[in-house]
Amino acid sequence: MEVDLLDFVEQCRHLVKQALGKHAGEPASGGFARWKHVVLHCLRLEDGHSYRETPNRLKYMAEIRDVLGLDRDDLPDYSTIYKSFDRLRMWVWRALLRVSAQQHPQSGHAALDSTFFDRRSASSYYRQRSGSNVQTLKVTTLTDRESLAVLDVHISARWKHDTKTGPQVVRRNADDLLSVAADKAFHNWITKYEFYALGVEPLILQRGSRPLTLGHNALIRAKGYSQRWMAETSYSTMKRSLGDAVRALGWYRQFREIVLMFAISNIEPLCEPL
């Protein structure tokens, strides 16, 4: 989604400060406030540029520098921005994802689905040297069916079964959910029992062709299962905008990058389109 870049940076500044709270002004790297580093990483991914290109482009973006409170002669070095991505823990990016999702109307009805991100675009030499042979990361998303806002994500390099990752995502957000729609891959009786115990209605299809199963699936479809496709729409929109591959080398950096990408996909609809 193409948005006004200045409006995007202003929205990020507001949401990042809200997500970080009292930690927003703490220095993260190079003496710059933590919120500035987070906004710079949002800008870097949204604009599709490398760490080296980011400070160079900022030299010619006076209005964006004003929003960030940066002086043209005192911009952070690319290595400073790179190191800050290591120092900013996962809770920072999850807090930004949560706050960005809260800017959209919350219906309480969510869709659960899984998608995949390619990590082969990272250096093959690095992967061989580090002994990593994982080429694809599995991501389970929880998406609001009305606003298409991504509420939460679970990332796995070992491709855990959906019946393992699904309840984990729902458990973290159960207080805000009324129902969850998911396909047959998420179905087993343990999962459904846990959803009911959390006060969340599971709209999950069952496998099989028995009359009882067919009747159950017809009832589930009538209750709103057909809106499950909203989850596929949300992450396909994000992949068209930001890509379907991660560029970071370390696996922990890739996890953070994916969470940040979904947070950006929540922020983009709040901005002025081009």
Wavefront OBJ file of the C-alpha trace (Angstrom):
o trace
v 0.000 0.000 0.000
v 1.448 3.352 -1.064
v 1.067 6.007 1.623
v 2.269 9.535 2.301
v 5.695 8.982 3.858
v 5.593 12.039 6.120
v 2.182 11.059 7.480
v 3.477 7.519 7.986
v 6.423 8.755 10.068
v 4.129 10.979 12.160
v 1.785 8.048 12.817
v 4.741 5.847 13.767
v 6.100 8.475 16.152
v 2.744 8.717 17.930
v 2.228 4.942 18.173
v 5.827 4.113 19.130
v 5.783 6.587 22.003
v 2.478 5.093 23.133
v 3.844 1.536 22.883
v 7.100 2.262 24.732
v 5.542 4.429 27.430
v 8.120 5.560 29.992
v 10.890 3.787 28.050
v 10.389 5.924 24.911
v 12.994 8.527 25.837
v 15.646 6.117 27.053
v 18.782 6.025 24.886
v 19.035 2.868 22.805
v 22.220 3.275 20.780
v 24.499 6.194 19.947
v 22.755 8.432 22.469
v 19.547 8.668 20.430
v 16.177 8.091 22.100
v 14.702 4.625 21.778
v 11.545 5.815 20.004
v 13.632 7.410 17.244
v 15.356 4.121 16.513
v 12.038 2.259 16.333
v 10.593 4.848 13.925
v 13.752 4.652 11.789
v 13.313 0.878 11.482
v 9.669 1.396 10.483
v 10.792 3.909 7.855
v 13.556 1.585 6.642
v 11.156 -1.290 5.967
v 8.356 0.888 4.583
v 10.737 2.639 2.180
v 12.507 -0.620 1.289
v 16.075 0.592 1.839
v 19.142 -0.872 3.512
v 20.794 0.259 6.725
v 23.449 2.132 4.728
v 20.888 3.948 2.585
v 18.661 5.083 5.459
v 20.866 7.852 6.972
v 21.862 8.987 3.485
v 18.235 9.469 2.459
v 17.477 11.280 5.709
v 19.955 13.986 4.718
v 17.540 15.070 1.984
v 14.285 14.613 3.939
v 14.096 17.807 5.987
v 10.445 17.420 7.034
v 10.984 13.852 8.230
v 14.090 14.934 10.159
v 11.962 17.621 11.843
v 9.399 14.984 12.904
v 12.207 12.845 14.343
v 14.014 15.789 15.925
v 17.251 14.980 14.087
v 19.829 17.466 12.824
v 21.259 17.030 9.332
v 24.815 17.118 10.670
v 24.136 14.715 13.543
v 22.344 11.757 11.962
v 22.871 8.257 13.381
v 25.414 6.186 11.492
v 24.109 3.124 9.654
v 26.028 0.882 12.071
v 24.236 2.563 14.989
v 20.851 1.804 13.410
v 21.953 -1.763 12.699
v 23.077 -2.382 16.284
v 19.900 -0.893 17.739
v 17.881 -3.649 16.049
v 19.857 -6.120 18.167
v 19.406 -4.143 21.370
v 15.670 -3.542 21.021
v 14.023 -6.650 22.478
v 11.047 -8.501 21.050
v 8.648 -6.896 23.566
v 9.203 -3.547 21.814
v 7.954 -4.850 18.478
v 5.083 -6.804 20.039
v 4.029 -3.686 21.960
v 4.008 -1.730 18.689
v 1.971 -4.478 17.001
v -0.565 -4.440 19.838
v -0.897 -0.647 19.898
v -1.188 -0.433 16.096
v -3.971 -3.049 16.121
v -5.844 -1.111 18.820
v -6.164 1.869 16.467
v -8.658 -0.154 14.417
v -12.209 -1.136 15.479
v -12.150 -4.364 17.492
v -15.064 -6.700 16.791
v -13.972 -9.538 19.068
v -14.340 -11.976 16.145
v -10.987 -13.125 14.790
v -9.603 -15.447 12.127
v -6.681 -17.801 12.690
v -4.455 -18.883 9.821
v -0.856 -19.685 8.912
v 1.435 -18.375 6.206
v 5.111 -18.703 5.318
v 8.052 -16.338 4.842
v 11.108 -17.121 2.752
v 14.487 -16.697 4.425
v 16.584 -17.840 1.443
v 17.095 -14.212 0.418
v 19.489 -13.897 3.375
v 23.120 -14.692 2.655
v 23.512 -18.372 1.735
v 27.132 -18.176 2.913
v 25.949 -17.003 6.333
v 23.384 -19.805 6.559
v 25.995 -22.428 5.708
v 28.524 -20.997 8.152
v 25.966 -20.848 10.967
v 24.748 -24.382 10.234
v 21.190 -23.238 9.545
v 19.238 -25.170 6.923
v 15.821 -23.622 7.605
v 14.664 -21.911 4.428
v 11.093 -21.041 5.397
v 9.546 -19.604 8.550
v 5.990 -20.472 9.521
v 3.856 -17.609 10.844
v 0.454 -18.043 12.505
v -1.626 -14.853 12.524
v -4.682 -13.767 14.496
v -6.660 -11.202 12.483
v -9.757 -9.192 13.372
v -12.433 -10.189 10.846
v -13.948 -6.703 10.610
v -10.948 -4.355 10.433
v -8.305 -6.784 9.035
v -5.958 -5.634 11.804
v -3.388 -8.277 12.776
v -3.741 -8.753 16.535
v -0.945 -11.231 17.193
v 1.564 -13.481 15.429
v 3.455 -16.646 16.306
v 6.665 -17.442 14.393
v 8.273 -20.864 14.223
v 11.307 -22.203 12.393
v 10.404 -25.820 13.163
v 6.892 -25.726 11.684
v 4.905 -26.764 14.722
v 1.462 -28.186 13.951
v -1.384 -25.660 13.830
v -3.075 -27.374 16.773
v -0.011 -26.418 18.858
v 0.451 -22.813 17.747
v -3.239 -21.873 17.421
v -4.168 -22.218 21.111
v -0.986 -20.372 22.120
v -1.980 -17.316 20.070
v -5.609 -17.391 21.228
v -4.550 -17.831 24.862
v -2.632 -14.545 24.779
v -5.651 -12.645 23.443
v -8.578 -14.533 24.995
v -9.813 -11.564 27.055
v -10.569 -9.611 23.865
v -12.092 -12.432 21.784
v -15.627 -13.722 21.337
v -15.021 -16.226 18.532
v -12.182 -17.559 16.379
v -12.606 -18.961 12.866
v -9.998 -21.429 11.615
v -9.690 -24.172 9.005
v -9.496 -27.922 9.570
v -5.750 -27.840 10.238
v -6.466 -26.266 13.654
v -9.071 -28.858 14.638
v -8.760 -31.323 17.468
v -10.898 -31.814 20.545
v -8.220 -30.574 22.944
v -7.984 -27.274 21.055
v -11.755 -26.783 20.998
v -12.062 -27.619 24.684
v -9.381 -25.061 25.558
v -11.118 -22.394 23.453
v -14.397 -23.021 25.261
v -12.596 -22.911 28.613
v -11.218 -19.486 27.675
v -14.703 -18.222 26.795
v -13.963 -18.133 23.051
v -16.294 -19.840 20.579
v -14.280 -21.987 18.111
v -15.577 -21.762 14.539
v -13.427 -24.627 13.290
v -14.438 -27.146 10.639
v -14.116 -30.854 11.339
v -12.643 -33.494 9.050
v -14.816 -36.302 7.722
v -17.981 -36.965 5.718
v -20.330 -38.417 8.314
v -23.771 -36.786 8.542
v -22.998 -35.490 12.033
v -19.756 -33.900 10.795
v -21.463 -32.355 7.764
v -24.197 -30.915 9.980
v -21.614 -29.479 12.386
v -19.681 -27.841 9.529
v -22.879 -26.349 8.078
v -23.668 -24.813 11.479
v -20.147 -23.415 11.789
v -20.413 -21.806 8.342
v -23.727 -20.223 9.299
v -22.147 -18.676 12.407
v -19.503 -16.763 10.455
v -16.796 -19.208 9.395
v -16.946 -17.766 5.874
v -15.140 -14.644 7.173
v -11.996 -16.681 7.835
v -10.628 -15.522 4.493
v -10.005 -12.121 6.131
v -6.794 -13.549 7.607
v -5.537 -14.526 4.147
v -6.419 -11.071 2.839
v -4.491 -9.314 5.609
v -1.192 -11.110 5.134
v -1.433 -11.208 1.322
v -1.876 -7.418 1.411
v 1.150 -7.107 3.675
v 3.286 -9.330 1.433
v 2.387 -7.299 -1.653
v 3.426 -4.145 0.182
v 6.530 -5.287 2.090
v 7.489 -8.573 0.435
v 7.291 -12.239 1.431
v 10.942 -12.678 2.431
v 12.969 -11.634 5.453
v 16.281 -9.885 4.877
v 17.877 -10.130 8.329
v 20.562 -12.774 8.849
v 20.137 -13.923 12.468
v 16.998 -15.917 13.224
v 16.077 -13.692 16.199
v 16.365 -10.614 13.953
v 14.107 -12.315 11.403
v 11.453 -12.916 14.068
v 11.563 -9.243 15.035
v 11.437 -8.179 11.393
v 8.270 -10.205 10.753
v 6.489 -8.734 13.788
v 7.517 -5.244 12.642
v 6.202 -5.938 9.130
v 2.770 -6.833 10.496
v 2.807 -3.723 12.702
v 3.552 -1.608 9.619
v 0.657 -3.279 7.788
v -1.592 -2.114 10.648
v -0.208 1.424 10.488
v -0.489 1.903 6.716
v -4.328 2.091 6.615
v -4.149 4.913 9.187
v -2.073 7.072 6.810
v -2.992 9.271 3.885
v -2.844 7.193 0.654
v -1.023 8.433 -2.424
l 1 2 3 4 5 6 7 8 9 10 11 12 13 14 15 16 17 18 19 20 21 22 23 24 25 26 27 28 29 30 31 32 33 34 35 36 37 38 39 40 41 42 43 44 45 46 47 48 49 50 51 52 53 54 55 56 57 58 59 60 61 62 63 64 65 66 67 68 69 70 71 72 73 74 75 76 77 78 79 80 81 82 83 84 85 86 87 88 89 90 91 92 93 94 95 96 97 98 99 100 101 102 103 104 105 106 107 108 109 110 111 112 113 114 115 116 117 118 119 120 121 122 123 124 125 126 127 128 129 130 131 132 133 134 135 136 137 138 139 140 141 142 143 144 145 146 147 148 149 150 151 152 153 154 155 156 157 158 159 160 161 162 163 164 165 166 167 168 169 170 171 172 173 174 175 176 177 178 179 180 181 182 183 184 185 186 187 188 189 190 191 192 193 194 195 196 197 198 199 200 201 202 203 204 205 206 207 208 209 210 211 212 213 214 215 216 217 218 219 220 221 222 223 224 225 226 227 228 229 230 231 232 233 234 235 236 237 238 239 240 241 242 243 244 245 246 247 248 249 250 251 252 253 254 255 256 257 258 259 260 261 262 263 264 265 266 267 268 269 270 271 272 273 274
